[in-house]
């Protein structure tokens, strides 16, 4: 029980740190798509923090997995933001080195977050608990994939566009 509460404290710290990181970068960037992407992920990390905080408080009080904590979170739509970025590409200012560095740092955050929640999922036996941590692991992984996509777009836009366009060239 203590190990799970300690893990939740680590998760709370990480989610708040990531929330603040994304907010800071949303304020810093001049790229509207980057700003929207960072704001979206910041909001999602704050929601994760709030759910984990409720869970931690209830668990500390009752010493068991609470029935009353909402066991779901909103799914991410970061990939939609990236697709919108492409549609408006001719009007969006280019990202800069700080944007790329922020994305690369965020990629590491999300990869570590996905692994952390997957470990929590694998260490528990309660089906609701497993489902909750699996959902968080999946969303962190989806953030990771979207950020890797954004990184590729910034570092190699020609290949990024070619890879996306080729899907429609075969007539499928």
Secondary structure, 3 states (H helix, E strand, C coil): CHHHHHHHHHHHHHHHHHHHHHHHHHHHCCCHHHHHHHHHHHHHHHHHHHHHHHHHHHHHHHCCCCCCCCCCCCCCCHHHHHHHHHHCHHHCCCCCHHHHHHHHHHHHHHHHHHHHHHHHHHHCCCHHHHHHHHHHHHHHHHHHHHHHHHHHHHHCHHHHHHHHHHHHHCCC
